[in-house]
């Protein structure tokens, strides 16, 4: 079945943006809420050590490189 131009547009419009997909993916991997992930991004909170290890593994990096401003905490 062929879709109309309008239907094709709305299919794309309803997809998450790359930033939304990132938030959802990180929340899923860490078993945290999107709100918590947003707090990490804003610097309001930082993940605990276990979660930092999960994130480092996901992004193939070292935990201290993900949140460098918080190394002394």
N, C-alpha and C positions, 0 to 999 in steps of 0.2 A: 504494500500500500504506500503510495506516495504522500508525503506530508506537504502541507502548505508552507510557504515562506514564514508566515506568522507562527505556525507550530514549531518549525525549526528554531526560530528565534527564542520562543519561550522555553524550549528544552534547554538551550544554552544559558538563558537568563537564570534559570532555576538551579544551575550547577553552582557549587561553592567556589569562591575565589581561591586562588592559591594560598592566600593568607588564612582563610577560613579552613581550608583543608589541612594546613600545617597545624593550626590550633587543635583541630579535631584529632589528628593523628597523634600528636604529642599527648593529648589528654587520654587517649585510648591506651597508648603504650605505657604511660605512667600510672594509669588508673586514678587520675585526678580530674577535676572539673576544668572546663574551658576557662572559667573565672580564675582558677588557680594558675593556669598556664599564662593567662594575661598578666597576672600579678608578677610572675617571674620575668616576663618581658619588660614590664614597667619598672622593675627593681623594687617593688613593694615587698616582695617575699623572695626567698631563694629556696630551691628544693633541698630536702634532707639528703644525707650522704648516699643512701640507698637509691634514691631517685636520680641523683646526679650520675651514679654509675650506669643506671638504665639509659639515661639520656646520652651519656658519652658512648655507650655501646651502639645505640641507634645511629648516632651521627659520626661514628668511627673517629672519635677524638678523645682527648684526656678530659676528665671532669673539671679540672681547674681552668681549662681554656674556655669553657662554656660561660662561666660567670667570673671573669677575671677581676672585677672590681670588688669582689667579696672574698678574696683569698685569705684575708686576715681575720675573718669572722669564724 
